[in-house]
Amino acid sequence: MIRSEPLSSPWTWAIPLAGLLLMGLIGLGGSNRELFLWLNEHLQFSKTFWLNVTLFGDAGMVMILVLPLVGRRPDIIWAGLLAGIVAALLVNGGKAFFQIPRPPTVLPPDAFHQLGNRFGATAFPSGHTAAAFALAGVLSLLPVHRGVRWLAIAAAALIGLSRIVVGAHWPLDVAAGMLTGWVSALIGVHLARIVPGENRWVQRGAALLLLFTVYYLVVLHTRGDREARLLEIAVPLISLALALPGLRRLFRPGAAS
């Protein structure tokens, strides 16, 4: 049985409540565009830094970060996979329903800074932010060191902020992504408690998916931002190297299921 934080724990509700509060303040205050322009202008200290930070909100990169846990923490692998599926459904459903345009389709090019590739499609909620907070939520709701929890939350917040700085999302999108990601983690962890997922064959399937993600990022995904390409190759390979002991145990012939 997967152990998780009780519903009364501040780890459970603090982040989604903060996301709701931010959405209310931005929406009711009518400050979405003004806050976007201010943050986008005043945080432009390094294009390379922000493009590398925002890379970690990509769904593939988020998945790669749990690869070293294969064979070690089946609870995190299974809950993370379920949370990722829920987040993808909520984000894509929200984008299709709300149809809110991104900043580049609303603002003139000289009104703000756009870093990296041009962004298309719809904006609300931010998928990168949701993916980052889904992982942070899983790590916060399951038994891990408190320092890891704080680090994951801080990293997710920085990734969310990067989406504004690179010109991809409005602040309201980021706040909604924060809420969406954490709710996805809550649902994923809950489902992981009632749907068996620590079976060795399930874990092997998840490991194979993560291994394919390594291949995709390193070999197939060549249309990302050039400034972040080195990190996009290095992180999956480092994660794979760290995962090798767990992969050997998981795929050892004759291992019990």
Buried (B, 14 or more C-beta within 10 A) or exposed (E): EBEBBEEEEEBBBEBBEBBBEBBEBBBEEEBBBEBBBEBBEEBBEEBEBBBBBBBBBBBBBBBBBBBBBBBBBBBBBBBBBBBBBBBBEBBEEBBEEEEBBBBBEBBEEEBBBBBBEEBEEBBBBBBBBBBBBBBBBBBBBBEBEEEEBEBBBEBBBBBBBBBBBBBBBBBBBBBBBBBBBBBBBBBBBBBBBEEEBBEBEBBBEBBEEBBEBBEBBBEEBEEBBEBBBEBBBEBBEEBBEBBEEBBEEBBEEEEEE
